[in-house]
Amino acid sequence: MADEDFAEWAMTYSQRTNRSLAGSRLRPEREQPTAVFRNAAVQWGVTVSADADDDDGVDAGADVDTEGTASIALGVRDVQDARTLSGKDAIDYAERYMPVMRTLMAELRSGTDFNGLRIAVCLVLEPKTAVLLRQLKAAGALVGVFADPSETDQRVADQLRREGITVEADARWTAEQAQAGALRLLDTIAPHIIIDDGASFARLAAAKRPALLDGLIGVAEETTSGVRAFQAMQDAGALTFPVVAVNDSVLKTGFDNAHGTGETCVTTMQQLLGAHCFRDASVTVIGYGPVGRGFALRVRALGANVTICDTDPVAALKAVFDGFDARDIDEAVIDADIAVSATGVRHTITVEHMRLMRERAVLSVIGGIANEIALDDIPGFHHDNTQPVSAIVVPDGPTLTLLAQGDGVNYTAGGGNPIEIMDLSFAVQISAVHHLLAHRSGQHRLPPQVHRLSAASDRHIAAIALRTRGLSASHATADNGYDWRLTRFDDTV
Ligand SMILES: NC(=O)c1ccc[n+]([C@@H]2O[C@H](COP(=O)([O-])OP(=O)(O)OC[C@H]3O[C@@H](n4cnc5c(N)ncnc54)[C@H](O)[C@@H]3O)[C@@H](O)[C@H]2O)c1
């Protein structure tokens, strides 16, 4: 295998299968990866077996059900392209690689009554989300989903309707039709629980259907930007229901943001710009939280020269200790071949920044809120989500290449976060729903605040995830009890 093939392999595997490279074990089969391939793979979080005979006993070919493992094959030529499957097959395919959520749901169903529970879900509507919806419905809940047209996979929407789930999402809708659909979902479901993304659905409910909030048990929020919005509502005294910050669980942020987003943003950008677009490219990453870091580490493994910009000196210093340059944005964008925003903050990249950039430099968003790139300040810019690669003419500046119309590139122009990663995130969502139900009344009733799940909940899900891979955490070999009387000077008491 040629040294430079990791970029091609990672792009093809990730885009065709939507499976996670990070956290998986590579089965070399007949061919052995080169040292360069192996090194890049390890930097992406792939475990590479020492030799071809080190088989984990599971055939990872696309035709074999590898349920419970995260083993992937080196050969990509015959790997099935899940993007071409029908809606039903695409959901079934994703379900196969989501054993953690399934196992947890089976456990919780025995002790919790989901029957008659009304749940409104507002998430990117694609096969993995459909698996979550199926699980909730199978447990007895009445489930409805809303998604923005740009975040709707039409084949999935059509299939879920056939399966009896209320779907208020259509890729062909205008913004007005979408808002009407969201309100219809609120009216028909009158949710006890909202599973939200970006706090958008719950804020819509608060603004347009305040009476419905009386029946709301609480909200489970998926993302950083949504938690930020709910926290601001709480600080302003405007939060009237409990919110579980699913995002803040280590099993979400430490995996979805830190691995899945970076990985799929990189491979989606490769798909749009060419497998080797990062090789020797100057890449500016703005925002060095988990998302920015996960992206930066992976493009470096593909040969990019990376500069980090973060307004927080601690984050910038972390980048320096990871071996990156940390610069001010005004300086860093000048030399960038590719600049990405990973902040989740409006107008991170302004028109003034764009004016400083090179002709045809690439702009992309890997965070994901509206106008992270200040496109609303570009005269004549019209959002057109049929254009994954387009040109924007900056007034008194260069013509730049814009990806995914400035929306989050991985979920707009690619398949979104990988299946195994969403298995973990959605297992946390299910725990959050369970937590809200377990604390809906009585003395343990949750106050209207932002809440975090316990570390024990993360540990429980992580143990399931290890088990499904045939692995486990270590057991304690000594008495771990803590005795404050023992000191380094005298261990006799
Ligand atoms: N695309 C996806 O699939 C996906 C998945 C998960 C999270 N997200 C989104 O990605 C965004 C980032 O997530 P995260 O967990 O890394 O967030 P984070 O808040 O931990 O990190 C963001 C970083 O950006 C920095 N920052 C803020 N404004 C800045 C500015 N103007 N210039 C430079 N730096 C700035 C902050 O100091 C911080 O270090 C969030 O909006 C989150 O919702 C997207």
The ligand as an SDF file (V2000), in Angstrom:
LIG
                    3D

 44 48  0  0  0  0  0  0  0  0999 V2000
  -20.5780   19.8860   13.3010 N   0  0  0  0  0  0  0  0  0  0  0  0
  -20.9320   19.0080   14.2290 C   0  0  0  0  0  0  0  0  0  0  0  0
  -21.3140   17.8640   13.9690 O   0  0  0  0  0  0  0  0  0  0  0  0
  -20.8050   19.4020   15.6680 C   0  0  0  0  0  0  0  0  0  0  0  0
  -20.7710   18.4120   16.6650 C   0  0  0  0  0  0  0  0  0  0  0  0
  -20.5740   18.7960   17.9950 C   0  0  0  0  0  0  0  0  0  0  0  0
  -20.4950   20.1500   18.3140 C   0  0  0  0  0  0  0  0  0  0  0  0
  -20.6050   21.0910   17.3080 N   0  0  0  0  0  0  0  0  0  0  0  0
  -20.5230   22.5310   17.5740 C   0  0  0  0  0  0  0  0  0  0  0  0
  -19.1710   22.9360   17.4340 O   0  0  0  0  0  0  0  0  0  0  0  0
  -18.9590   24.1250   18.2070 C   0  0  0  0  0  0  0  0  0  0  0  0
  -17.6690   23.9660   19.0080 C   0  0  0  0  0  0  0  0  0  0  0  0
  -17.8380   22.9160   19.9470 O   0  0  0  0  0  0  0  0  0  0  0  0
  -16.7830   22.7300   21.1310 P   0  0  0  0  0  0  0  0  0  0  0  0
  -17.3160   21.6480   21.9910 O   0  0  0  0  0  0  0  0  0  0  0  0
  -15.3980   22.6570   20.5910 O   0  0  0  0  0  0  0  0  0  0  0  0
  -17.0120   24.1510   21.8570 O   0  0  0  0  0  0  0  0  0  0  0  0
  -16.1450   24.9360   22.9610 P   0  0  0  0  0  0  0  0  0  0  0  0
  -17.0350   26.0450   23.3910 O   0  0  0  0  0  0  0  0  0  0  0  0
  -15.5830   23.9850   23.9470 O   0  0  0  0  0  0  0  0  0  0  0  0
  -14.9090   25.5370   22.1250 O   0  0  0  0  0  0  0  0  0  0  0  0
  -15.0110   26.6720   21.3280 C   0  0  0  0  0  0  0  0  0  0  0  0
  -13.6970   27.4480   21.4080 C   0  0  0  0  0  0  0  0  0  0  0  0
  -13.8110   28.5900   20.5550 O   0  0  0  0  0  0  0  0  0  0  0  0
  -13.2160   29.7000   21.2160 C   0  0  0  0  0  0  0  0  0  0  0  0
  -13.7880   30.9280   20.6400 N   0  0  0  0  0  0  0  0  0  0  0  0
  -15.0080   31.4660   20.8520 C   0  0  0  0  0  0  0  0  0  0  0  0
  -15.1720   32.5700   20.0980 N   0  0  0  0  0  0  0  0  0  0  0  0
  -14.0310   32.7340   19.4010 C   0  0  0  0  0  0  0  0  0  0  0  0
  -13.6000   33.6570   18.4110 C   0  0  0  0  0  0  0  0  0  0  0  0
  -14.3880   34.6730   18.0060 N   0  0  0  0  0  0  0  0  0  0  0  0
  -12.3500   33.5230   17.8970 N   0  0  0  0  0  0  0  0  0  0  0  0
  -11.5590   32.5010   18.2900 C   0  0  0  0  0  0  0  0  0  0  0  0
  -11.9180   31.5880   19.2080 N   0  0  0  0  0  0  0  0  0  0  0  0
  -13.1510   31.6930   19.7460 C   0  0  0  0  0  0  0  0  0  0  0  0
  -13.5410   29.4940   22.6700 C   0  0  0  0  0  0  0  0  0  0  0  0
  -12.6210   30.1980   23.4920 O   0  0  0  0  0  0  0  0  0  0  0  0
  -13.3890   27.9700   22.8100 C   0  0  0  0  0  0  0  0  0  0  0  0
  -12.0780   27.6050   23.1720 O   0  0  0  0  0  0  0  0  0  0  0  0
  -20.2250   24.2940   19.0760 C   0  0  0  0  0  0  0  0  0  0  0  0
  -21.0770   25.2440   18.4900 O   0  0  0  0  0  0  0  0  0  0  0  0
  -20.9000   22.9320   18.9880 C   0  0  0  0  0  0  0  0  0  0  0  0
  -22.2970   23.0140   19.1830 O   0  0  0  0  0  0  0  0  0  0  0  0
  -20.7190   20.7460   16.0010 C   0  0  0  0  0  0  0  0  0  0  0  0
  1  2  1  0
  2  3  2  0
  2  4  1  0
  4  5  1  0
  4 44  2  0
  5  6  2  0
  6  7  1  0
  7  8  2  0
  8  9  1  0
  8 44  1  0
  9 10  1  0
  9 42  1  0
 10 11  1  0
 11 12  1  0
 11 40  1  0
 12 13  1  0
 13 14  1  0
 14 15  2  0
 14 16  1  0
 14 17  1  0
 17 18  1  0
 18 19  2  0
 18 20  1  0
 18 21  1  0
 21 22  1  0
 22 23  1  0
 23 24  1  0
 23 38  1  0
 24 25  1  0
 25 26  1  0
 25 36  1  0
 26 27  1  0
 26 35  1  0
 27 28  2  0
 28 29  1  0
 29 30  1  0
 29 35  2  0
 30 31  1  0
 30 32  2  0
 32 33  1  0
 33 34  2  0
 34 35  1  0
 36 37  1  0
 36 38  1  0
 38 39  1  0
 40 41  1  0
 40 42  1  0
 42 43  1  0
M  CHG  2   8   1  16  -1
M  END
$$$$
